[in-house]
């Protein structure tokens, strides 16, 4: 089982050498490029790229460029993909961390809406409707 970020922070704080920590915890670290991580999630969730494209509302060519590593999507496009893949809140946070984008933060109104939608297993269309109702740009 993968260790939580809090567990890893505790181990890191107690490690006398960074090399010891990295060697022992390498399996718990995110090491994949975004496109690799997305392809892993597609396999894990048993969703085809074409299904993800349909559910995310993203342009077909652009999405295949993301999946091949040629393009880096914006944070909102990554979030649209998260809804398309029906990721949990925690899985979404992990994907955002892997992309280098800020995680969803409950003090930010738009992020709060997205957190609520994820925690209530909302579809992308429902999340977009909530965003629109509060005056925010939709995800795709």
C-alpha positions as CSV (number, residue, x, y, z in Angstrom):
1,X,0.0,0.0,0.0
2,X,1.2,3.5,-0.9
3,X,2.1,5.7,2.0
4,X,0.3,9.0,2.5
5,X,2.0,12.3,2.1
6,X,1.8,12.9,5.8
7,X,3.6,9.5,6.4
8,X,6.3,10.4,3.9
9,X,6.8,13.8,5.5
10,X,7.2,12.2,8.9
11,X,9.8,9.7,7.5
12,X,11.6,12.5,5.7
13,X,11.8,14.6,8.8
14,X,13.3,11.7,10.7
15,X,15.8,10.7,8.0
16,X,19.4,11.7,8.7
17,X,20.3,11.7,5.0
18,X,18.2,12.6,2.0
19,X,19.8,9.7,0.1
20,X,18.5,7.2,2.7
21,X,15.0,8.6,2.4
22,X,15.0,8.6,-1.4
23,X,16.3,5.1,-1.6
24,X,13.8,3.6,0.9
25,X,10.8,5.5,-0.4
26,X,11.3,5.6,-4.1
27,X,8.3,3.4,-4.7
28,X,6.1,6.0,-3.0
29,X,7.2,8.9,-5.1
30,X,5.6,10.3,-8.3
31,X,8.0,9.7,-11.1
32,X,6.0,9.7,-14.2
33,X,5.5,12.5,-16.7
34,X,1.9,13.7,-17.1
35,X,1.2,11.7,-20.2
36,X,2.6,8.5,-18.6
37,X,0.5,9.1,-15.5
38,X,-2.6,9.7,-17.6
39,X,-2.0,6.5,-19.6
40,X,-1.6,4.6,-16.4
41,X,-4.9,6.0,-15.1
42,X,-6.6,5.1,-18.4
43,X,-5.5,1.5,-17.9
44,X,-6.3,1.4,-14.2
45,X,-9.8,2.8,-14.8
46,X,-10.3,0.7,-17.9
47,X,-11.3,3.7,-19.9
48,X,-10.2,4.1,-23.5
49,X,-8.7,7.4,-24.8
50,X,-11.7,7.9,-27.0
51,X,-14.1,7.5,-24.0
52,X,-12.0,10.0,-22.0
53,X,-12.1,12.5,-24.9
54,X,-15.9,12.2,-25.2
55,X,-16.4,12.5,-21.4
56,X,-13.9,15.4,-21.0
57,X,-15.2,17.5,-23.9
58,X,-11.7,18.2,-25.0
59,X,-10.6,18.4,-28.6
60,X,-9.7,15.0,-29.9
61,X,-6.3,16.0,-31.6
62,X,-5.3,18.1,-28.6
63,X,-6.1,15.2,-26.2
64,X,-4.0,12.7,-28.2
65,X,-1.2,15.2,-28.1
66,X,-1.5,15.3,-24.3
67,X,-1.5,11.5,-24.1
68,X,1.6,11.4,-26.3
69,X,3.5,14.0,-24.3
70,X,3.5,16.6,-27.0
71,X,1.2,19.1,-25.1
72,X,0.9,20.1,-21.5
73,X,-2.7,20.9,-20.7
74,X,-3.8,23.8,-18.5
75,X,-4.9,23.0,-14.9
76,X,-8.6,23.3,-15.9
77,X,-8.1,20.8,-18.7
78,X,-6.4,18.4,-16.3
79,X,-9.4,18.8,-14.0
80,X,-11.8,18.1,-16.9
81,X,-9.8,14.9,-17.5
82,X,-10.1,14.0,-13.8
83,X,-13.9,14.2,-14.0
84,X,-13.9,12.2,-17.2
85,X,-11.9,9.5,-15.5
86,X,-14.1,9.7,-12.5
87,X,-11.2,10.2,-10.2
88,X,-11.7,10.6,-6.5
89,X,-10.7,13.8,-4.7
90,X,-7.5,12.2,-3.5
91,X,-6.6,10.8,-7.0
92,X,-7.3,14.3,-8.5
93,X,-5.0,15.9,-5.9
94,X,-2.3,13.4,-6.8
95,X,-2.7,14.1,-10.5
96,X,-2.5,17.8,-9.9
97,X,0.7,17.3,-7.8
98,X,2.2,15.2,-10.6
99,X,1.5,17.9,-13.1
100,X,3.1,20.6,-11.0
101,X,-0.2,22.4,-10.7
102,X,-1.6,23.6,-7.4
103,X,-3.9,21.1,-5.7
104,X,-7.5,22.0,-5.0
105,X,-7.7,24.4,-2.1
106,X,-10.9,24.8,-0.1
107,X,-10.3,28.5,0.6
108,X,-10.6,29.3,-3.1
109,X,-14.2,29.5,-4.2
110,X,-13.8,27.8,-7.6
111,X,-11.7,25.0,-6.0
112,X,-14.4,24.6,-3.3
113,X,-17.0,24.0,-6.0
114,X,-14.7,21.4,-7.7
115,X,-14.0,19.7,-4.4
116,X,-17.7,19.5,-3.7
117,X,-18.4,18.1,-7.1
118,X,-15.6,15.5,-6.8
119,X,-16.7,14.4,-3.4
120,X,-20.3,14.0,-4.6
121,X,-19.2,12.0,-7.7
122,X,-20.6,14.6,-10.0
123,X,-20.2,14.3,-13.7
124,X,-18.2,17.0,-15.6
125,X,-21.4,18.5,-16.9
126,X,-22.7,18.9,-13.3
127,X,-19.4,20.4,-12.1
128,X,-19.5,22.9,-15.0
129,X,-23.1,23.8,-14.2
130,X,-22.1,24.6,-10.6
131,X,-19.1,26.6,-11.8
132,X,-21.3,28.6,-14.3
133,X,-24.0,29.2,-11.6
134,X,-21.3,30.9,-9.5
135,X,-19.9,32.9,-12.4
136,X,-16.8,30.8,-13.1
137,X,-15.5,29.7,-16.5
138,X,-16.3,26.0,-17.1
139,X,-13.6,23.4,-17.3
140,X,-14.0,22.5,-21.0
